[in-house]
Amino acid sequence: MLPLPQVAEPLLMSLSIAFTQPTFNRILVLLAGAVLAKGRRTITSILWIVRGLAPGHLTDYHRVFSRAPWSSCRCWTTGGSV
């Protein structure tokens, strides 16, 4: 997992309940790249920026939004219960 800034850690960790651990690790990489990206923030441009921090194959990161199991409903609830 990426080292998180102390200020952002509570917010980002609260999102972790919506994802499996591998997907959450990929989300952190994508969020870091989105913050650093200039111009269009496509998955490919984000991965180009964070290429040293993105373990695994590039398609693993594209699958986060198309096939990875996660639930946006879990982000809405308090305490992680659905």
Secondary structure, DSSP 4 states (H G I P E B T S, - for coil): -PPPPTTTHHHHHHHGGGB-HHHHHHHHHHHHHHHH--S---HHHHHHHTTTT--S-HHHHHHHHHTS-B-THHHHSSTT--
